[in-house]
């Protein structure tokens, strides 16, 4: 094997992987809304969980992306562990579609002949002004590169029959009986670990089998190893997550390892079953004694390719059919293996939905961000409660305690804004649709306004602190008026949070509730200001006390402005997305 051929082989592998990533990216962006629909379909029904996993993996052409997504959602509390296990099972079935696609199109139909013309078509679509066509163009180009890379890989692989000594070396490793099965199982595992793609390893295995490098049983052993290797990606993603995420990733490992164990125990009968099915399809039995691939384009090669794809599919189907009934048991087992950390008092600034990094599927990562923003809004509303308590507190020590909490909440708001913004930055760097881009821009606006709400709460505490320093107090009537203003601001919070939730469910039709809340706040502010001016003119109020009072009213009115800005950002985004 010459140096040029060596680099061509690895270059072709790179083209294959890049094409797969590009195709996956185009599919994700083109089907972003449908992906979110799949996610919302999660129910207590085990069948629907499995089918959701199959559907998402079929759409994005990556079981690793699906499992990482599931781990992230468990980490975020969007999925229960039991739900996640069902989806992971489905993802393992969905990933077998890639093997069939490569076997049927890459080896038999020779799509590579059409690759360049398809690239032209993809280029034309990519230059369209409509974003949906651009996504389709990216999908077509990725599809073309995938099969062009596969074609180059086949052509770059040396013919071992022309180098008998190398062929004999490979066959030596196939001559240790069940020991060889374990060796090639390890080869499949290691290759998948290196490439971080079971689909790529599957393609390599199919090529090796079709070229006659390895016999059919050893190729099957490699496929079993690939199923173990693919679990590593999910475990890496879970390593920075919470205990729930680690449990979900471990359940993926248990699922595949269990499958490999029974497949190894029943290795010969399992291969015989696969062989009989291929024989029924009208091809030679690849599991029969003495079977070997003579030519890469003959019926024996076709039988071997279909047999390997069938084994991959049957392995995951049978494994799912067996283990789907033991989902609860698997959940209990991983819960015992991954202990929940000792409970500590949960800090209000702890992010609930974002703490495992962006998802492998940016379109779905947006759902995490929306959940976190709603959580942020609720935290901000808690800060208003402390502001109300501080307004009504006359005891110095208790007031200072409340002031400390409001200062802390302002720091919390800064931190949450930064962490959500960092997450959105990372998501934006991925491949996202135009609609998702609009949603992210709206989110930047929203978290900025939520952070300003935290600033207002702290500002109110500073005004009260200055009042106390100058030994001024509010009479009961003044406190009553401020509380009335706080009530309206709290009502505006309810409207804002309702709109955020509706946006999450894509049901936001209008924001009249937010406009009504804002109008009431403005009207009350004007009324209170007029009353206070009249009181000053009649010398019924101390001027300095009145300044503190009106400063608080103004700050509360600002909070109303921030909240209407959030609802407006949501509505504008909804119009663009629609």
Secondary structure, 3 states (H helix, E strand, C coil): CCHHHHHHHHHHHHHHHHHHHHHHHHHHHHCHHHHHHHHHCCCCCHHHHHHHHHHHHHHHCCHHHHHHHHHHHHHHCCCCHHHHHHHHHHHHHHCHHHHHHHHHHHHHHCCHHHHHHHHHHHHHHHCCCCHHHHHHHHHHHHHHHHHHHHHHHHHHCCCHHHCHHHHHHHHHHCCCCHHHHHHHHHHHHHHHHHHCCHHHHHHHHHHHHHCCCCCHHHHHHHHHHHHHHCHHHHHHHHCCCCHHHHHHHHHHHHHHHHHHHHHHHCHHHHHHHHHHHHHHCCCCCCCCCCCCCCCCCCHHHHHHHHHHHHHHHHHHHHHHHHHHHHHHHHHHHHHHHCCCCCCCCCCCCCCCCCCCCCCCCHHHHHHHHHHHHHHHHHHHHHHHHHHHHHHCCCCHHHHHHHHHHHHHHHHHHHHHHHHHHHHHHHHHCCCCCHHHHHHHHHHHHHHHHHHHHHHHHHHHHHHHHHHHHCCCCCCHHHHHHHHHHHHHHHHHHHHHHHHHHHHHCCCCCCCHHHHHHHHHHHHHHHHHHHHHHHHHHCCCCCHHHHHHHHHHHHHHHHHHHHHHHHHHHHHHHHHHHC
